[in-house]
Amino acid sequence: MTDLPPNAQNPDTSLNADAQELLRKLRQKQGNWVEWGIAIATLQKSGYNPQEIFEATGFEPIQQNQVVVGAQVYNSIEKAGASEATRSHYSTRGSDVLYELRSLSQEERAAAAELTFMHKLDVDGAKEVAKAMKDYSWLRTLPEGFSAHVGDAVAYQAWKLARQNSDLAERSRLIAKGLRFAHTDSARKQLEQLLVDFTVVPKRPAPLLPFYRFDSEEELPRILPLVGKLPLKPQDLQAVPLITAAEPFQIVKFAGEQAWVPLPGWQVLLNAEDPVVILANSDRLPNQASNKREEVLIVVDRAQRQWDANSYFVVERDGELDIQWLETEPDISILGKVIVIVRPKKILDEEVTKEPWLIDE
C-alpha cells in the first residue's frame, strides 16, 4: 500500500505527519478496532473520502462505516458507565454487534451492550434487542408486569409476539425467549401465564404508507424564478440567479439556503395547513416490504399533531427527525403528520421524452 494521494479539497492533509501516522497504523492493523474507527473518522473529517482511505489502508468502505459507527457506540457505553467486563469484551471484538445499537440513546446503548454481552448475542440478536428497546420506548406507559429494564423490554416483545401467534411451537419458542431475557418476576409471570392461556390476540396491521408516483409529464412542472412585476429595470432582470433543477424531483435552489420542489395540486396537498417537504431514501421509511432503494419526497403537515392509529408521524428521536407509525398514543411530542410520500416518475429513456419525433418513427 502507498501513502494516501493528495485530497483535492484538502491538499495539505496527505503531507500532515499525524494523518500519515494514522494511515500507517491502519495499514499495519495496530491497536484495536475502536482505535481504527477513531482514526478513520479523523481522516474523513480531514477531507479524505472512503475510497482514498481504502486504497491507502485496505479497509473497505463498508468496513470503515462499521468500525466508525461502532466506535461511537463504544464511546457511548463508556460514558454511560457500562461494566468493565462489557467494555473489555467489546474493546477487542464485536464492532458489528455495537453497530446494530446505533439507533439507541447513550443510556440505552449501554444497557443493550450489557445484555448482548451477558447473553453472548450475535448481530441478529443485537438487532432484535435494539428494535425491542426502540419499540418499548414509544409506549406511553409501561405494560403491566414489565419494568423499564432492557431485559423486560425484550421479554415484552416476545410476550407480545407470542400472544399474536396461533402456532403452538412458535408460541412456545417465543415464551422461552421471553423467559430467558425477563428481568423481573412479574415479567416472568406474564410470560408463564401464556402457557395456560392460549387466547390469540390478532396483530394489528400497520397502515399502508401513502405513496404516490408521478405518472405523466404534466405532473413534472418546471420552476422558474420570478423577476418581479413591471415596470422593472434591467438590473432587476440581471439580478435573478441561474436556476439548475436537480433530478429526479426538479428541486431548485438560488441565493442563500432556500430551495423549492414542484408538486402537483393534489387535494391532499391543497388541504394541508402547513406542509413542508423532507427528502429521504426509501430505506429510511418504516414497514417497507420492498428492498428497492430510491429517493422519495415526504410531505409533512406540521399543523396536524394529533395522534391517530392510521397515520405515520414525524417525531424527534435522539435529536433527529424520525418517521414512525405509533400503534398507541405516545408520551412524546408529535411534530407533524405524513400526508404524502412521492416516488419519482419512471422514465425508461429520458432522451426519448425530450425528442417526441423519435417516438413517431
C-alpha positions as CSV (number, residue, x, y, z in Angstrom):
1,M,0.0,0.0,0.0
2,T,1.2,3.5,-0.8
3,D,0.5,6.7,1.1
4,L,-2.8,8.4,0.5
5,P,-2.9,10.6,-2.6
6,P,-3.4,14.4,-2.1
7,N,-7.1,15.3,-1.5
8,A,-8.4,18.0,-3.8
9,Q,-10.4,19.7,-1.1
10,N,-7.6,19.5,1.4
11,P,-4.3,19.2,-0.5
12,D,-2.1,19.6,2.6
13,T,-3.7,16.7,4.5
14,S,-1.5,14.0,2.8
15,L,1.6,15.8,4.0
16,N,0.4,16.0,7.5
17,A,2.5,13.9,9.8
18,D,-0.4,13.0,12.1
19,A,-2.5,11.8,9.1
20,Q,0.3,9.7,7.7
21,E,0.8,8.1,11.1
22,L,-2.8,7.2,11.3
23,L,-2.6,5.7,7.8
24,R,0.4,3.6,8.8
25,K,-1.3,2.3,11.9
26,L,-4.4,1.3,9.9
27,R,-2.3,-0.4,7.2
28,Q,-0.5,-2.4,9.9
29,K,-3.7,-3.0,11.9
30,Q,-2.1,-1.6,15.0
31,G,-4.3,-1.1,18.1
32,N,-7.9,-2.4,18.5
33,W,-10.9,-1.9,16.3
34,V,-12.1,1.1,18.4
35,E,-8.9,2.9,17.6
36,W,-9.3,2.1,14.0
37,G,-12.7,3.6,14.0
38,I,-11.5,6.8,15.7
39,A,-8.6,7.0,13.2
40,I,-10.8,6.6,10.2
41,A,-13.3,9.2,11.5
42,T,-10.4,11.6,12.0
43,L,-9.2,11.1,8.4
44,Q,-12.7,11.5,7.0
45,K,-13.1,14.8,8.9
46,S,-9.7,15.9,7.4
47,G,-11.2,15.6,3.9
48,Y,-10.4,12.1,2.8
49,N,-13.1,10.0,1.3
50,P,-13.7,6.3,2.0
51,Q,-12.2,5.2,-1.4
52,E,-9.0,7.0,-0.7
53,I,-8.7,5.5,2.7
54,F,-9.4,2.1,1.3
55,E,-6.7,2.4,-1.3
56,A,-4.2,3.5,1.4
57,T,-5.1,1.1,4.1
58,G,-7.1,-1.8,2.8
59,F,-10.2,-1.0,4.9
60,E,-13.2,-1.3,2.6
61,P,-15.8,1.5,2.8
62,I,-18.4,-0.7,4.3
63,Q,-15.9,-1.9,7.0
64,Q,-14.9,1.8,7.6
65,N,-18.5,2.7,8.3
66,Q,-19.0,-0.3,10.7
67,V,-15.9,0.5,12.8
68,V,-16.5,4.3,12.8
69,V,-20.1,3.9,14.0
70,G,-19.2,1.0,16.3
71,A,-16.5,3.1,17.9
72,Q,-19.1,5.9,18.5
73,V,-21.4,3.4,20.2
74,Y,-18.4,2.1,22.3
75,N,-17.7,5.6,23.4
76,S,-21.3,6.0,24.4
77,I,-21.3,2.9,26.6
78,E,-18.1,4.1,28.2
79,K,-19.6,7.5,29.1
80,A,-22.8,5.8,30.3
81,G,-20.8,3.6,32.8
82,A,-21.0,0.2,31.2
83,S,-19.3,-2.5,33.3
84,E,-15.6,-3.1,32.9
85,A,-16.2,-6.7,31.7
86,T,-18.5,-5.4,28.9
87,R,-16.1,-2.7,27.9
88,S,-13.2,-5.1,27.9
89,H,-15.1,-7.6,25.8
90,Y,-16.2,-5.1,23.2
91,S,-12.8,-3.3,23.0
92,T,-11.4,-6.3,21.2
93,R,-14.4,-7.7,19.2
94,G,-18.0,-7.1,18.4
95,S,-17.9,-3.9,16.2
96,D,-20.7,-5.5,14.2
97,V,-22.8,-6.0,17.3
98,L,-22.3,-2.5,18.6
99,Y,-23.1,-1.1,15.2
100,E,-26.6,-2.5,15.5
101,L,-27.2,-0.4,18.6
102,R,-26.6,2.9,16.8
103,S,-30.2,4.0,16.8
104,L,-30.5,3.9,20.6
105,S,-29.7,6.7,23.1
106,Q,-26.5,6.7,25.1
107,E,-28.1,5.1,28.2
108,E,-30.0,2.5,26.0
109,R,-26.8,1.6,24.2
110,A,-25.0,0.8,27.5
111,A,-27.9,-1.3,28.7
112,A,-28.2,-3.1,25.4
113,A,-24.5,-3.7,25.3
114,E,-24.6,-5.3,28.8
115,L,-27.4,-7.5,27.7
116,T,-25.8,-8.6,24.5
117,F,-22.6,-9.4,26.4
118,M,-24.3,-11.3,29.2
119,H,-26.3,-13.4,26.7
120,K,-23.5,-13.7,24.1
121,L,-25.8,-12.4,21.3
122,D,-24.7,-12.2,17.7
123,V,-25.5,-9.5,15.2
124,D,-29.1,-10.7,14.6
125,G,-29.7,-10.9,18.4
126,A,-28.3,-7.4,18.8
127,K,-30.6,-6.1,16.0
128,E,-33.6,-7.7,17.8
129,V,-32.7,-6.1,21.1
130,A,-32.3,-2.7,19.5
131,K,-35.7,-3.0,17.8
132,A,-37.4,-4.2,21.0
133,M,-35.9,-1.3,23.0
134,K,-36.9,1.3,20.4
135,D,-40.4,0.0,20.2
136,Y,-40.6,-0.2,24.0
137,S,-39.6,3.5,24.3
138,W,-42.6,4.6,22.2
139,L,-45.1,3.2,24.7
140,R,-46.9,5.8,26.7
141,T,-46.8,3.7,29.9
142,L,-45.0,0.6,30.9
143,P,-47.0,-2.6,30.1
144,E,-48.5,-4.4,33.2
145,G,-45.9,-6.6,34.8
146,F,-43.0,-5.3,32.8
147,S,-40.3,-2.9,34.1
148,A,-38.1,-0.3,32.4
149,H,-35.2,-2.8,32.4
150,V,-33.8,-3.8,28.9
151,G,-34.4,-7.4,29.7
152,D,-38.1,-6.8,30.3
153,A,-38.2,-4.8,27.1
154,V,-37.0,-7.8,25.1
155,A,-39.3,-10.1,27.1
156,Y,-42.3,-7.9,26.4
157,Q,-41.6,-8.0,22.7
158,A,-41.5,-11.9,22.9
159,W,-44.7,-11.8,25.0
160,K,-46.5,-9.6,22.6
161,L,-45.5,-11.8,19.6
162,A,-46.4,-15.0,21.4
163,R,-49.9,-13.7,22.1
164,Q,-50.3,-12.9,18.4
165,N,-49.2,-16.4,17.3
166,S,-51.5,-19.4,17.0
167,D,-48.8,-21.9,16.1
168,L,-48.0,-23.7,19.4
169,A,-44.4,-24.5,18.5
170,E,-43.6,-20.9,17.6
171,R,-45.6,-19.6,20.6
172,S,-43.6,-21.8,22.9
173,R,-40.3,-20.7,21.3
174,L,-41.3,-17.0,21.9
175,I,-42.3,-17.7,25.5
176,A,-39.0,-19.4,26.2
177,K,-37.2,-16.5,24.6
178,G,-39.1,-14.1,26.8
179,L,-38.3,-16.1,29.9
180,R,-34.6,-16.1,29.0
181,F,-34.5,-12.3,29.0
182,A,-37.1,-11.3,31.6
183,H,-35.5,-9.4,34.4
184,T,-38.4,-9.2,36.9
185,D,-40.5,-11.9,38.5
186,S,-43.6,-10.0,37.4
187,A,-42.5,-10.2,33.8
188,R,-41.8,-13.9,34.1
189,K,-45.3,-14.4,35.5
190,Q,-46.8,-12.6,32.5
191,L,-45.0,-15.0,30.2
192,E,-45.8,-18.1,32.2
193,Q,-49.5,-17.1,32.0
194,L,-49.3,-17.7,28.3
195,L,-48.5,-21.4,29.0
196,V,-52.1,-21.9,30.2
197,D,-53.9,-19.0,28.3
198,F,-54.0,-19.8,24.6
199,T,-56.0,-16.8,23.6
200,V,-54.7,-15.3,20.3
201,V,-54.7,-11.5,20.1
202,P,-54.7,-10.6,16.3
203,K,-51.8,-8.5,15.3
204,R,-52.9,-5.0,14.2
205,P,-51.6,-4.5,10.7
206,A,-49.6,-1.3,10.1
207,P,-51.4,1.1,7.7
208,L,-50.1,1.5,4.2
209,L,-47.6,4.2,3.6
210,P,-49.2,7.0,1.5
211,F,-47.1,6.5,-1.7
212,Y,-47.7,8.5,-4.9
213,R,-45.7,8.3,-8.1
214,F,-45.5,10.8,-10.9
215,D,-47.2,9.2,-13.9
216,S,-47.2,11.9,-16.6
217,E,-45.1,14.7,-17.9
218,E,-47.7,17.2,-16.9
219,E,-47.1,16.3,-13.3
220,L,-43.4,17.3,-13.6
221,P,-43.6,21.1,-13.8
222,R,-40.6,23.3,-14.2
223,I,-40.0,26.0,-11.7
224,L,-38.8,29.4,-13.0
225,P,-37.6,32.4,-10.9
226,L,-39.9,35.4,-10.7
227,V,-38.1,38.6,-11.5
228,G,-41.0,40.9,-10.3
229,K,-43.8,42.9,-11.8
230,L,-43.5,45.5,-14.5
231,P,-42.2,48.2,-14.5
232,L,-38.8,46.7,-14.0
233,K,-35.2,47.8,-14.5
234,P,-32.5,45.9,-16.5
235,Q,-30.7,45.4,-13.2
236,D,-33.8,43.5,-11.8
237,L,-33.6,41.0,-14.7
238,Q,-29.8,40.6,-14.3
239,A,-30.2,40.1,-10.5
240,V,-32.0,36.8,-10.9
241,P,-29.5,33.9,-10.5
242,L,-29.3,30.9,-12.8
243,I,-31.6,28.1,-11.7
244,T,-30.5,24.5,-12.0
245,A,-33.0,21.8,-11.3
246,A,-31.8,18.6,-9.6
247,E,-33.2,15.2,-10.6
248,P,-35.4,13.3,-10.0
249,F,-37.8,15.8,-8.5
250,Q,-36.7,19.0,-10.2
251,I,-35.5,20.6,-6.9
252,V,-34.1,24.1,-7.4
253,K,-32.0,26.5,-5.3
254,F,-30.9,30.0,-5.6
255,A,-29.1,32.6,-3.5
256,G,-29.0,31.5,0.1
257,E,-30.2,28.2,1.6
258,Q,-33.7,28.4,0.2
259,A,-35.0,25.6,-2.1
260,W,-38.3,24.6,-3.7
261,V,-39.7,21.4,-5.1
262,P,-42.6,21.2,-7.6
263,L,-45.6,19.0,-6.7
264,P,-49.0,18.7,-8.4
265,G,-52.1,20.2,-6.9
266,W,-53.4,17.1,-5.3
267,Q,-56.3,17.7,-3.0
268,V,-54.4,16.3,0.0
269,L,-51.8,19.0,-0.5
270,L,-54.3,21.8,-1.1
271,N,-56.0,20.9,2.2
272,A,-52.7,20.9,4.2
273,E,-52.4,23.9,6.5
274,D,-48.6,23.9,7.0
275,P,-46.9,21.5,4.6
276,V,-43.2,21.1,4.4
277,V,-41.0,18.6,2.4
278,I,-38.3,16.2,3.7
279,L,-36.0,14.5,1.1
280,A,-35.0,10.9,2.1
281,N,-34.1,7.5,0.7
282,S,-37.0,4.9,0.9
283,D,-35.0,2.5,3.1
284,R,-35.3,5.1,5.9
285,L,-39.1,4.5,6.0
286,P,-40.7,2.0,8.4
287,N,-42.6,-1.1,7.4
288,Q,-41.1,-1.3,3.9
289,A,-41.6,-4.6,2.1
290,S,-39.6,-3.7,-0.9
291,N,-35.8,-3.8,-0.9
292,K,-35.6,-1.3,-3.8
293,R,-33.9,1.9,-2.6
294,E,-35.0,5.1,-4.2
295,E,-35.2,8.8,-3.4
296,V,-38.6,9.9,-2.1
297,L,-40.2,13.1,-1.0
298,I,-42.0,13.0,2.3
299,V,-44.7,15.7,2.7
300,V,-45.4,16.6,6.3
301,D,-48.2,18.8,7.5
302,R,-46.8,20.4,10.6
303,A,-50.3,21.6,11.7
304,Q,-51.5,18.0,12.2
305,R,-50.1,16.9,15.5
306,Q,-53.0,14.9,16.9
307,W,-52.2,11.2,17.1
308,D,-54.3,8.6,15.4
309,A,-53.5,4.9,14.7
310,N,-54.0,5.1,11.0
311,S,-51.2,7.5,10.1
312,Y,-47.4,8.0,10.2
313,F,-45.9,10.8,12.1
314,V,-42.6,12.8,12.4
315,V,-41.2,12.7,15.9
316,E,-37.9,13.5,17.5
317,R,-35.5,10.7,18.2
318,D,-32.2,11.5,19.9
319,G,-32.1,14.9,18.3
320,E,-33.0,13.8,14.8
321,L,-36.3,13.5,12.8
322,D,-37.8,10.1,12.6
323,I,-40.8,8.7,10.7
324,Q,-42.8,6.3,12.8
325,W,-46.2,4.5,13.0
326,L,-47.3,4.8,16.6
327,E,-49.6,1.9,17.5
328,T,-50.7,3.6,20.7
329,E,-50.7,7.2,21.8
330,P,-47.1,8.1,22.7
331,D,-45.8,10.1,25.6
332,I,-43.7,12.3,23.3
333,S,-44.4,15.4,21.1
334,I,-45.6,14.8,17.5
335,L,-44.0,17.2,15.1
336,G,-46.3,16.6,12.1
337,K,-48.3,14.0,10.1
338,V,-47.0,12.3,6.9
339,I,-49.6,13.1,4.3
340,V,-47.9,12.1,1.0
341,I,-44.8,10.2,0.1
342,V,-43.8,10.8,-3.6
343,R,-41.8,8.4,-5.7
344,P,-40.0,9.7,-8.8
345,K,-41.6,9.1,-12.2
346,K,-40.3,6.0,-14.0
347,I,-38.6,7.2,-17.2
348,L,-37.2,4.4,-19.4
349,D,-35.2,6.7,-21.7
350,E,-35.0,10.4,-20.6
351,E,-33.6,11.4,-24.1
352,V,-36.7,10.0,-25.8
353,T,-39.0,12.1,-23.7
354,K,-37.1,15.2,-24.9
355,E,-37.4,14.3,-28.6
356,P,-41.0,13.3,-29.5
357,W,-40.2,12.7,-33.1
358,L,-38.1,9.7,-32.1
359,I,-41.4,8.1,-30.8
360,D,-43.1,8.8,-34.1
361,E,-40.5,6.9,-36.0
